[in-house]
Amino acid sequence: MTKEVIVESFELDHTAVKAPYVRLIGEETGPKGDVISNYDIRLVQPNEDSIPTAGLHTIEHLLAMLIRKRIDGMIDCSPFGCRTGFHMIMWGQHNPRTIAEVIKSSLEEIAEATSWEDVPGTTIESCGNYKDHSLFSAKEWCKLILEQGISDDPFTRHIV
């Protein structure tokens, strides 16, 4: 027997969205009533641009720390293979506007205040590809993303 599987992100019309944005992909309720929310944190327009691996890798490491400083409940924030943004998995339910504000604040810190010493997990012991980081690239991309503004709606620009 073959089970039909629908992957939500493959159903999304990537030509209709307007990045940068935060989008609630969905919520799942576990057998004990716990809710897990999945967000699309899209930083660049799909099929028009992508963040180079080293810069994205550094943004990933910084977001892992900075988001947790700003909001409770983050389980994971992992980059999309297409390098246009991240999946962010959270315990509980959160308004996309709240998540967009957290992302904006985190990107501002990266762009304006972060030094190399602030980047976690950049040693051979703490990272699986420790040579593939670029704080310069991360900062430049964060500045570009912030200049465009982060929307809490994927289809209509509603800047936070």
TAMO-V817441 format. One record per backbone hydrogen bond with DSSP energy under -0.5 kcal/mol. CO is the residue of the C=O (numbers start at 1). NH is the residue of the N-H. If there is no record, write none. Layout:
BEGIN
co & nh
CO & NH
CO & NH
END
This chain:
BEGIN
co & nh
1 & 3
5 & 7
6 & 8
7 & 10
7 & 11
8 & 11
8 & 12
12 & 14
13 & 16
13 & 17
20 & 151
21 & 42
23 & 25
23 & 40
26 & 38
28 & 30
28 & 36
30 & 33
34 & 30
35 & 92
36 & 28
37 & 90
38 & 25
38 & 26
39 & 41
39 & 88
40 & 23
40 & 42
41 & 43
41 & 86
42 & 20
42 & 21
45 & 48
45 & 49
52 & 56
53 & 57
54 & 58
54 & 134
55 & 59
56 & 60
57 & 61
58 & 62
59 & 63
60 & 64
61 & 65
62 & 65
62 & 66
63 & 67
63 & 68
65 & 69
66 & 70
67 & 70
67 & 71
71 & 74
73 & 91
76 & 89
78 & 87
80 & 83
83 & 51
84 & 43
84 & 44
85 & 80
86 & 41
87 & 78
88 & 39
89 & 75
89 & 76
90 & 37
95 & 98
95 & 99
96 & 100
97 & 101
98 & 102
99 & 103
100 & 104
101 & 105
102 & 106
103 & 107
104 & 108
105 & 109
106 & 110
107 & 111
108 & 112
109 & 113
109 & 114
110 & 114
115 & 118
115 & 119
116 & 119
118 & 120
123 & 126
123 & 127
127 & 130
129 & 132
131 & 133
134 & 138
135 & 139
136 & 140
137 & 141
138 & 142
139 & 143
140 & 144
141 & 145
142 & 146
143 & 147
144 & 148
145 & 149
149 & 151
150 & 160
151 & 22
154 & 18
156 & 158
158 & 152
END
